[in-house]
Amino acid sequence: MKKKEIRPPRTSRKLQHQQFTAHSVSRAPVIVYLSNGTRLQGVVIASDDYMLLLAKHPQDDRPTMVYKSAISLIVPGNGPEAPIVVPDPASAPDFVPIYMPRPRRRR
């Protein structure tokens, strides 16, 4: 009988969710760099666990759907000196534990 491995919750997803929530709440323009080298500009409309909706302006009726796994970098579109509104900074963890799986034993 195999032991069921219990994994700790992935806090990196929580941090990623907070970042995308901050971008969608502020409606500030962002530049999204994809892993294939493509550069997209727009406003983050919404996001879920796998996708991001990026529009040219907040009232755009045809936003672009981008898979999060294809995103390599997101930067503010109006320069690094512009402040970004963070919804809840008090819930940010001080330490993020890293999950490292144990190697499987070969029979």
C-alpha positions, 0 to 999 in steps of 0.5 A: 500500500502506498502512502499518500503524500500530503503537499503543503499549500502553494503560496506562490499561487497566492502571491501570483493571484495577489499581483494579478488582482492588484493589476485588475483593480488598479486598471493601470496599463501593463506590458506582458512579455510571453515566453515566445518573445511576444510583447502585449500591452493592455489592461488586466480585466480579470484572471483565474487559475489558468488564464488572464484577460488583457484588453486594450482599454477597460471598455474593450468588448473583445479582450485577449485571453492569455494562458498564465503558463505562457507569461514570463514577465509583467511590468507596469506600462506607464513606467516603474515610478507609477505606484500600483495599488495593492489590495491587501498588503497585510496578508503577504507572507514574510516567508514562503516555504519551498516544496521539494519532493522526495525522490522516489526509490527505485525497486 
